[in-house]
Amino acid sequence: MNDNVLEKLSSIIKDRKKKLPADSYISKLYKKGNVKIANKLGEEAVETISAFLAQEKSDIVEESADLIFHLLILLETADLSFDDVLESLEKRMEND
């Protein structure tokens, strides 16, 4: 259904990292550095778990979106892509 969403979002993240526009949330995270990016991902993971435990489906969806968004930022910071993650998953499926 939304095959290109991750690709589009990754492209936006890459662009913000390169240009660092002042009014961009992504740029602000990059300027704060790796520790802030890692902490934000951890925060979103905890919020996703809390939404799951509360069994609020709409909250699970929203928090999962935040988690994936921040994961993409972390991956871009590490000069990795979501495709790298997918490739790793494909290898695991072959070996399972």
Backbone as CSV, one residue per row, in Angstrom:
resi,resn,N_x,N_y,N_z,CA_x,CA_y,CA_z,C_x,C_y,C_z
1,MET,0.810,-1.194,0.000,0.000,0.000,0.000,0.854,1.260,0.000
2,ASN,1.754,1.407,0.945,2.597,2.595,1.054,4.069,2.238,0.849
3,ASP,4.341,1.562,-0.258,5.684,1.050,-0.509,6.760,2.123,-0.475
4,ASN,6.427,3.311,-0.916,7.444,4.345,-1.046,7.572,5.257,0.164
5,VAL,6.782,5.054,1.191,6.813,5.941,2.348,8.184,5.943,3.016
6,LEU,8.750,4.780,3.269,10.072,4.713,3.906,11.137,5.334,3.013
7,GLU,11.025,5.079,1.723,11.986,5.655,0.780,11.886,7.182,0.765
8,LYS,10.674,7.703,0.723,10.475,9.157,0.730,10.965,9.773,2.038
9,LEU,10.608,9.138,3.145,11.025,9.648,4.444,12.544,9.607,4.587
10,SER,13.155,8.531,4.139,14.621,8.430,4.181,15.270,9.538,3.365
11,SER,14.682,9.845,2.235,15.200,10.915,1.379,15.092,12.273,2.073
12,ILE,13.974,12.513,2.731,13.795,13.767,3.468,14.820,13.872,4.594
13,ILE,15.006,12.788,5.326,15.975,12.769,6.432,17.379,13.050,5.911
14,LYS,17.749,12.403,4.817,19.071,12.609,4.216,19.253,14.071,3.806
15,ASP,18.220,14.649,3.209,18.273,16.042,2.778,18.423,16.987,3.973
16,ARG,17.660,16.731,5.035,17.743,17.590,6.233,19.125,17.491,6.875
17,LYS,19.685,16.294,6.876,21.027,16.105,7.434,22.051,16.908,6.649
18,LYS,21.888,16.926,5.347,22.838,17.633,4.476,22.683,19.146,4.594
19,LYS,21.441,19.650,4.555,21.198,21.087,4.502,21.029,21.750,5.867
20,LEU,20.625,20.974,6.868,20.398,21.454,8.229,19.586,22.751,8.298
21,PRO,18.381,22.769,7.705,17.561,23.979,7.799,17.192,24.274,9.258
22,ALA,17.175,25.532,9.608,16.974,25.949,11.001,15.616,25.538,11.562
23,ASP,14.596,25.474,10.727,13.250,25.202,11.208,12.873,23.723,11.185
24,SER,13.836,22.841,11.001,13.575,21.407,10.865,13.853,20.659,12.174
25,TYR,12.879,19.859,12.603,13.057,19.006,13.781,14.224,18.039,13.569
26,ILE,14.305,17.482,12.374,15.384,16.538,12.055,16.740,17.222,12.185
27,SER,16.854,18.424,11.657,18.103,19.180,11.748,18.481,19.444,13.197
28,LYS,17.489,19.790,14.001,17.744,20.059,15.421,18.289,18.817,16.112
29,LEU,17.752,17.657,15.780,18.279,16.416,16.357,19.724,16.188,15.940
30,TYR,20.009,16.374,14.647,21.382,16.189,14.168,22.344,17.132,14.869
31,LYS,21.920,18.354,15.083,22.783,19.345,15.738,23.047,18.985,17.191
32,LYS,22.116,18.266,17.824,22.294,17.874,19.227,23.197,16.657,19.375
33,GLY,23.417,15.927,18.282,24.391,14.846,18.296,23.839,13.448,18.530
34,ASN,24.768,12.506,18.491,24.436,11.084,18.542,23.743,10.653,19.831
35,VAL,24.157,11.222,20.950,23.555,10.817,22.223,22.078,11.195,22.235
36,LYS,21.744,12.389,21.776,20.344,12.824,21.730,19.538,11.947,20.776
37,ILE,20.116,11.613,19.629,19.429,10.756,18.658,19.173,9.381,19.265
38,ALA,20.165,8.820,19.917,20.013,7.500,20.549,18.986,7.551,21.676
39,ASN,19.038,8.590,22.489,18.084,8.727,23.585,16.662,8.881,23.061
40,LYS,16.503,9.612,21.977,15.168,9.812,21.399,14.615,8.481,20.880
41,LEU,15.456,7.679,20.250,15.019,6.361,19.789,14.589,5.496,20.975
42,GLY,15.366,5.523,22.042,15.020,4.767,23.244,13.704,5.227,23.849
43,GLU,13.513,6.536,23.882,12.262,7.099,24.402,11.064,6.614,23.578
44,GLU,11.225,6.626,22.276,10.129,6.183,21.400,9.879,4.682,21.545
45,ALA,10.924,3.910,21.783,10.748,2.469,22.005,9.924,2.223,23.273
46,VAL,10.252,2.943,24.333,9.511,2.799,25.592,8.052,3.214,25.401
47,GLU,7.824,4.307,24.674,6.452,4.759,24.433,5.669,3.750,23.584
48,THR,6.347,3.089,22.658,5.692,2.054,21.846,5.307,0.871,22.722
49,ILE,6.193,0.472,23.592,5.910,-0.637,24.515,4.750,-0.279,25.436
50,SER,4.753,0.937,25.950,3.665,1.368,26.839,2.327,1.357,26.116
51,ALA,2.302,1.813,24.876,1.068,1.800,24.090,0.596,0.362,23.866
52,PHE,1.534,-0.525,23.600,1.190,-1.939,23.404,0.578,-2.527,24.677
53,LEU,1.205,-2.246,25.812,0.705,-2.789,27.079,-0.664,-2.218,27.444
54,ALA,-0.922,-0.978,27.044,-2.225,-0.354,27.288,-3.266,-0.836,26.284
55,GLN,-2.818,-1.519,25.262,-3.668,-2.096,24.218,-4.521,-1.052,23.493
56,GLU,-3.935,0.116,23.297,-4.608,1.165,22.538,-4.063,1.136,21.116
57,LYS,-4.835,0.555,20.209,-4.341,0.334,18.851,-3.890,1.612,18.159
58,SER,-4.657,2.683,18.277,-4.263,3.927,17.610,-2.963,4.471,18.193
59,ASP,-2.781,4.331,19.507,-1.537,4.773,20.138,-0.363,3.894,19.699
60,ILE,-0.600,2.601,19.560,0.460,1.695,19.095,0.922,2.114,17.695
61,VAL,-0.025,2.421,16.833,0.314,2.842,15.471,1.118,4.133,15.494
62,GLU,0.656,5.121,16.258,1.344,6.418,16.308,2.744,6.291,16.902
63,GLU,2.858,5.555,17.983,4.171,5.386,18.621,5.111,4.551,17.743
64,SER,4.567,3.580,17.036,5.392,2.792,16.106,5.914,3.667,14.979
65,ALA,5.074,4.570,14.503,5.517,5.509,13.463,6.659,6.378,13.989
66,ASP,6.520,6.881,15.221,7.597,7.679,15.824,8.872,6.859,15.965
67,LEU,8.719,5.603,16.369,9.874,4.724,16.544,10.600,4.502,15.221
68,ILE,9.854,4.205,14.186,10.468,3.973,12.869,11.116,5.249,12.352
69,PHE,10.451,6.382,12.517,10.995,7.676,12.106,12.350,7.924,12.766
70,HIS,12.411,7.732,14.069,13.670,7.980,14.780,14.726,6.915,14.470
71,LEU,14.292,5.699,14.181,15.238,4.673,13.733,15.874,5.074,12.408
72,LEU,15.085,5.605,11.497,15.629,6.061,10.209,16.643,7.178,10.406
73,ILE,16.388,8.070,11.344,17.352,9.137,11.645,18.644,8.537,12.180
74,LEU,18.522,7.596,13.110,19.713,6.947,13.663,20.500,6.220,12.574
75,LEU,19.806,5.500,11.709,20.485,4.775,10.632,21.223,5.742,9.705
76,GLU,20.578,6.837,9.346,21.220,7.826,8.472,22.453,8.412,9.154
77,THR,22.369,8.637,10.445,23.513,9.157,11.203,24.686,8.189,11.136
78,ALA,24.379,6.897,11.111,25.409,5.858,11.051,25.795,5.508,9.611
79,ASP,25.324,6.319,8.656,25.568,6.067,7.229,25.073,4.692,6.794
80,LEU,23.899,4.343,7.315,23.220,3.110,6.946,21.838,3.466,6.415
81,SER,21.197,2.485,5.813,19.850,2.718,5.294,18.924,1.618,5.778
82,PHE,17.627,1.835,5.595,16.669,0.797,5.941,16.860,-0.420,5.045
83,ASP,17.346,-0.207,3.830,17.654,-1.324,2.941,18.720,-2.237,3.546
84,ASP,19.672,-1.649,4.272,20.683,-2.464,4.952,20.031,-3.377,5.985
85,VAL,19.040,-2.852,6.683,18.308,-3.637,7.672,17.508,-4.740,6.981
86,LEU,16.843,-4.385,5.894,16.059,-5.380,5.157,16.942,-6.493,4.606
87,GLU,18.119,-6.129,4.153,19.059,-7.132,3.647,19.451,-8.111,4.753
88,SER,19.670,-7.595,5.937,19.993,-8.445,7.077,18.832,-9.385,7.404
89,LEU,17.612,-8.858,7.338,16.438,-9.697,7.593,16.287,-10.790,6.537
90,GLU,16.562,-10.446,5.285,16.488,-11.450,4.211,17.482,-12.575,4.446
91,LYS,18.694,-12.220,4.889,19.704,-13.240,5.177,19.246,-14.158,6.299
92,ARG,18.614,-13.574,7.304,18.108,-14.382,8.409,17.039,-15.353,7.950
93,MET,16.181,-14.901,7.032,15.122,-15.776,6.523,15.711,-16.936,5.735
94,GLU,16.777,-16.683,5.018,17.428,-17.742,4.252,18.031,-18.797,5.162
95,ASN,18.497,-18.371,6.329,19.178,-19.278,7.258,18.247,-19.905,8.282
96,ASP,16.975,-19.543,8.237,16.033,-20.062,9.237,15.330,-21.309,8.772
